[in-house]
Amino acid sequence: MPVYNNKQTANPTFSDKRIKRGLYRAADGTLINADCNGSYNIIRKVAPDAWKLVEGVEDGKGHKPAVHPVRIVVDPLTKPKREILALL
């Protein structure tokens, strides 16, 4: 991950590629949400040893983090409050 340097002459290169808005493809072909990718990179910058105790996260050889966001749209005019709360 590049470090900011105002005297830097060469542009940094990135291994990830933006596929479309909100979606990135990692160097190994894994698709990841842009927000998840950004938060992971912030953690790596701020706390480089954060994943030290969790084997396989940083090097990708162990378990890969998996996030499957689900969008739930509830129309409060058609569902009773009890059913809405049961979904949460």
MODELLER restraints for C-alpha pairs under 7 A, 6 or more apart:
rsr = mdl.restraints
at = mdl.atoms
rsr.add(forms.Gaussian(group=physical.xy_distance, feature=features.Distance(at['CA:2:A'], at['CA:12:A']), mean=6.42, stdev=0.5))
rsr.add(forms.Gaussian(group=physical.xy_distance, feature=features.Distance(at['CA:15:A'], at['CA:26:A']), mean=6.55, stdev=0.5))
rsr.add(forms.Gaussian(group=physical.xy_distance, feature=features.Distance(at['CA:15:A'], at['CA:27:A']), mean=5.24, stdev=0.5))
rsr.add(forms.Gaussian(group=physical.xy_distance, feature=features.Distance(at['CA:16:A'], at['CA:24:A']), mean=6.45, stdev=0.5))
rsr.add(forms.Gaussian(group=physical.xy_distance, feature=features.Distance(at['CA:16:A'], at['CA:25:A']), mean=5.60, stdev=0.5))
rsr.add(forms.Gaussian(group=physical.xy_distance, feature=features.Distance(at['CA:16:A'], at['CA:26:A']), mean=4.49, stdev=0.5))
rsr.add(forms.Gaussian(group=physical.xy_distance, feature=features.Distance(at['CA:16:A'], at['CA:27:A']), mean=5.59, stdev=0.5))
rsr.add(forms.Gaussian(group=physical.xy_distance, feature=features.Distance(at['CA:17:A'], at['CA:24:A']), mean=5.54, stdev=0.5))
rsr.add(forms.Gaussian(group=physical.xy_distance, feature=features.Distance(at['CA:17:A'], at['CA:25:A']), mean=5.24, stdev=0.5))
rsr.add(forms.Gaussian(group=physical.xy_distance, feature=features.Distance(at['CA:17:A'], at['CA:26:A']), mean=6.59, stdev=0.5))
rsr.add(forms.Gaussian(group=physical.xy_distance, feature=features.Distance(at['CA:18:A'], at['CA:24:A']), mean=4.46, stdev=0.5))
rsr.add(forms.Gaussian(group=physical.xy_distance, feature=features.Distance(at['CA:18:A'], at['CA:25:A']), mean=6.36, stdev=0.5))
rsr.add(forms.Gaussian(group=physical.xy_distance, feature=features.Distance(at['CA:19:A'], at['CA:25:A']), mean=6.51, stdev=0.5))
rsr.add(forms.Gaussian(group=physical.xy_distance, feature=features.Distance(at['CA:22:A'], at['CA:33:A']), mean=5.75, stdev=0.5))
rsr.add(forms.Gaussian(group=physical.xy_distance, feature=features.Distance(at['CA:22:A'], at['CA:34:A']), mean=4.69, stdev=0.5))
rsr.add(forms.Gaussian(group=physical.xy_distance, feature=features.Distance(at['CA:23:A'], at['CA:31:A']), mean=6.88, stdev=0.5))
rsr.add(forms.Gaussian(group=physical.xy_distance, feature=features.Distance(at['CA:23:A'], at['CA:32:A']), mean=5.95, stdev=0.5))
rsr.add(forms.Gaussian(group=physical.xy_distance, feature=features.Distance(at['CA:23:A'], at['CA:33:A']), mean=4.84, stdev=0.5))
rsr.add(forms.Gaussian(group=physical.xy_distance, feature=features.Distance(at['CA:23:A'], at['CA:34:A']), mean=5.16, stdev=0.5))
rsr.add(forms.Gaussian(group=physical.xy_distance, feature=features.Distance(at['CA:24:A'], at['CA:31:A']), mean=5.72, stdev=0.5))
rsr.add(forms.Gaussian(group=physical.xy_distance, feature=features.Distance(at['CA:24:A'], at['CA:32:A']), mean=5.37, stdev=0.5))
rsr.add(forms.Gaussian(group=physical.xy_distance, feature=features.Distance(at['CA:24:A'], at['CA:33:A']), mean=6.26, stdev=0.5))
rsr.add(forms.Gaussian(group=physical.xy_distance, feature=features.Distance(at['CA:24:A'], at['CA:34:A']), mean=5.89, stdev=0.5))
rsr.add(forms.Gaussian(group=physical.xy_distance, feature=features.Distance(at['CA:25:A'], at['CA:31:A']), mean=4.53, stdev=0.5))
rsr.add(forms.Gaussian(group=physical.xy_distance, feature=features.Distance(at['CA:25:A'], at['CA:32:A']), mean=6.31, stdev=0.5))
rsr.add(forms.Gaussian(group=physical.xy_distance, feature=features.Distance(at['CA:51:A'], at['CA:57:A']), mean=6.54, stdev=0.5))
rsr.add(forms.Gaussian(group=physical.xy_distance, feature=features.Distance(at['CA:51:A'], at['CA:58:A']), mean=6.47, stdev=0.5))
rsr.add(forms.Gaussian(group=physical.xy_distance, feature=features.Distance(at['CA:55:A'], at['CA:62:A']), mean=6.47, stdev=0.5))
rsr.add(forms.Gaussian(group=physical.xy_distance, feature=features.Distance(at['CA:56:A'], at['CA:62:A']), mean=3.70, stdev=0.5))
rsr.add(forms.Gaussian(group=physical.xy_distance, feature=features.Distance(at['CA:56:A'], at['CA:63:A']), mean=5.84, stdev=0.5))
rsr.add(forms.Gaussian(group=physical.xy_distance, feature=features.Distance(at['CA:57:A'], at['CA:63:A']), mean=6.31, stdev=0.5))
rsr.add(forms.Gaussian(group=physical.xy_distance, feature=features.Distance(at['CA:57:A'], at['CA:64:A']), mean=6.07, stdev=0.5))
